[in-house]
Amino acid sequence: MALSASFEALLQELITLRAPPLLIKQVAQMDASELVRWIETVDESPYSIGDWASALILFAEWEVKERALSLKQKREYLVCCIEGCGGSTSLLPLSSLLESYLHSHGVRD
């Protein structure tokens, strides 16, 4: 998928899912290099852009109670969640996987 189309798809998913305005603003203001890393990460994962958008929204809800993370930190954490599954053939929804990891492991500096 072309970079601009992927970016627009991510923003549209966040808007459709009624993401918090701050999250939409953060994504809209991502620098080009981080945007490329996000799109590559989504493309290389077994999850759709909608799954990633839902996980970002879950992260935003978690941040209200815990602490703020950069989009880069969120991407890296989600990659760790996926890698932690060890290529399981029965994938949990990404949001469920994230919720499990946040509950079990939290976020360390």
Beta strands, then each sheet from edge to edge (+ up, - down):
end
